[in-house]
Amino acid sequence: MRAGILFSLAFFLCVFKVNSAPDPVLDVYWKKLRTGVEYIVMPTAQVGERGGIILGAMGNKTCPAGVAQLRTNEYGHPLTITPVNPKKGNPKKGVIRLSTDVNIKFSGSTICHESTVWKLEYDTAMRQYAVMVGGVKGNPGPETLDNWFKIEKTNNGYKFVYCPSVCTYCKVMCRNVGIVVDENGLQRLALSDDPLSVIFYP
């Protein structure tokens, strides 16, 4: 009898551990997002002038490049998403899950000869933190805090959040990523109280 109780308890704990992984992020066809697959990010509702997410020049400067949103209702540039540990907590390798640190990287290259991995950087002209490229892929730790983002649910889609947990002893800020118009009229991705709700097209 005692052995049966212990077996049942062990089975329950095992099932709970497997099911404790965060929910997967889904694309518009209800399929799980996976690392290595290219996705187009679009806003959930094209309110006003809102299109896809692109890699673009900031103002009159070609380099460094930043992350912005098209004003026209068009698709942006494809990107890939890589979790901090593709195997840990995932029944299948490479599933992108909610509330998990991820690197986000535009496909292709730039004329700036820099990485296209997203990173957070303080923009002195905007006087706030904006999403740029030039980040480091992988190597989680205090040296790469600026390169890690998370994906969370919204009422009608998902949002990007900056709240890295790759360093347990580091003091970090946690903010939504939204749209902020800079001095040149460019719709930039930056930390904001008003998150940009998005969906993913494979």
C-alpha positions in Angstrom: 0.0 0.0 0.0 2.8 2.4 1.0 4.7 1.6 -2.2 1.6 2.3 -4.2 1.2 5.7 -2.6 4.9 6.6 -3.1 4.6 5.6 -6.8 1.5 7.7 -7.3 3.2 10.7 -5.6 6.3 10.3 -7.8 4.2 10.0 -10.9 2.2 13.2 -9.9 5.4 15.1 -9.3 6.9 14.0 -12.6 3.8 15.0 -14.6 3.7 18.3 -12.7 7.3 19.0 -13.6 6.8 18.3 -17.3 3.6 20.4 -17.4 5.2 23.3 -15.5 6.9 24.6 -18.6 5.5 28.0 -19.8 3.0 27.8 -22.6 4.4 28.0 -26.1 4.1 31.1 -28.3 1.9 30.4 -31.3 1.8 31.8 -34.8 -1.3 33.0 -36.7 -2.0 29.3 -37.6 -1.8 28.2 -34.0 1.5 26.4 -34.5 4.3 26.7 -32.0 7.1 29.1 -32.7 10.4 27.4 -33.1 14.0 28.5 -33.2 15.6 28.6 -36.6 12.3 29.4 -38.3 11.8 32.9 -39.9 8.8 34.9 -38.8 7.3 38.2 -39.9 6.1 40.3 -36.9 2.9 42.4 -37.5 0.8 44.5 -35.1 -2.5 42.8 -34.1 -4.5 45.8 -35.4 -3.3 48.3 -38.0 -4.5 51.3 -36.2 -3.5 54.4 -38.1 -0.1 54.1 -39.7 1.2 50.8 -38.5 3.0 48.1 -40.4 5.6 45.4 -39.9 8.9 45.5 -37.9 12.0 46.4 -39.9 15.7 47.0 -39.6 16.4 50.6 -40.6 18.7 53.6 -40.4 18.1 55.9 -37.5 17.5 59.5 -38.8 20.3 60.7 -41.0 22.7 58.1 -39.8 23.0 54.8 -41.7 24.9 53.1 -38.8 24.3 51.9 -36.3 20.9 50.4 -37.4 17.9 50.2 -35.2 14.5 48.5 -35.0 11.5 50.4 -36.2 7.9 50.0 -37.5 6.7 50.7 -41.0 4.2 53.4 -41.4 2.4 51.6 -44.2 0.4 48.4 -43.8 3.2 46.2 -45.2 5.2 43.2 -44.0 8.5 43.9 -42.3 11.8 42.0 -42.3 11.9 38.3 -41.3 13.5 37.4 -38.0 14.4 34.4 -35.9 13.9 33.8 -32.2 16.2 31.7 -30.1 15.5 30.7 -26.4 18.2 31.0 -23.8 18.3 27.2 -23.5 16.6 25.4 -26.5 16.4 22.1 -24.7 15.7 22.9 -21.1 12.0 22.6 -20.2 11.0 21.8 -23.8 9.6 18.4 -24.8 10.8 19.2 -28.3 13.9 21.1 -29.1 13.6 24.8 -29.9 10.1 25.6 -28.9 9.7 29.4 -28.0 7.8 29.8 -24.8 6.2 32.6 -22.9 8.2 34.5 -20.2 11.4 32.9 -21.4 14.6 34.8 -22.2 15.1 34.9 -26.0 17.5 36.4 -28.6 15.7 38.1 -31.5 17.7 38.4 -34.8 16.8 39.8 -38.2 17.7 37.5 -41.1 20.3 38.6 -43.5 23.0 41.2 -42.9 23.5 45.0 -42.9 25.9 47.4 -44.6 27.0 48.4 -41.1 28.8 45.0 -40.8 27.3 44.4 -37.4 25.2 41.7 -35.8 21.4 41.9 -36.4 20.6 40.6 -32.9 18.3 42.9 -31.0 19.7 44.8 -28.0 18.5 47.5 -25.7 20.5 50.8 -25.8 20.0 54.2 -24.4 19.3 56.8 -27.1 20.5 60.2 -25.9 18.3 62.1 -28.5 15.2 60.3 -27.5 16.2 60.2 -23.8 15.0 56.7 -23.4 16.0 53.1 -24.1 15.4 52.0 -27.6 15.8 48.6 -29.4 18.8 48.6 -31.7 20.9 45.8 -33.4 24.5 44.8 -32.8 23.7 42.5 -29.9 25.3 39.2 -29.0 23.6 35.9 -29.5 23.7 33.4 -26.7 26.3 33.6 -23.8 23.7 34.4 -21.1 25.0 36.4 -18.2 25.6 39.9 -16.8 27.7 40.9 -19.9 24.8 40.2 -22.3 21.8 41.5 -20.3 20.9 44.1 -23.0 20.4 41.3 -25.6 17.6 39.3 -23.9 13.9 39.9 -24.4 10.7 38.0 -23.5 7.4 37.4 -25.2 4.2 37.7 -23.1 0.5 37.4 -23.9 -1.8 40.3 -24.6 -5.6 40.3 -25.0 -5.3 39.7 -28.7 -1.8 38.7 -29.4 1.7 39.0 -27.9 4.1 41.7 -26.7 7.9 42.0 -26.4 9.1 42.7 -22.9 12.5 43.6 -21.6 13.0 41.9 -18.3 16.1 39.6 -18.5 16.6 36.8 -16.0 19.8 35.4 -17.3 21.6 36.9 -14.3 20.1 36.0 -10.9 22.0 38.7 -8.9 21.8 41.5 -11.4 19.4 44.4 -10.9 17.3 44.9 -14.0 14.4 47.0 -15.1 11.2 45.4 -16.5 9.3 47.3 -19.2 7.1 46.7 -22.2 8.4 47.3 -25.7 6.2 49.7 -27.6 6.3 52.4 -30.3 7.9 55.8 -29.7 8.2 58.4 -32.5 11.6 60.0 -32.5 12.7 63.5 -33.5 12.8 62.4 -37.2 9.3 61.0 -37.2 10.5 57.4 -37.2 8.4 54.9 -35.3 11.0 53.3 -33.1 10.7 50.2 -30.9 11.5 51.4 -27.4 10.6 50.8 -23.8 7.1 52.1 -23.2 4.1 51.9 -20.8 2.0 51.2 -23.9 3.1 47.8 -25.4 2.9 47.0 -29.0 0.7 43.9 -29.5 1.9 41.7 -32.3 1.3 38.4 -34.1 3.7 36.1 -35.9 3.5 35.0 -39.5 5.7 32.0 -40.6 
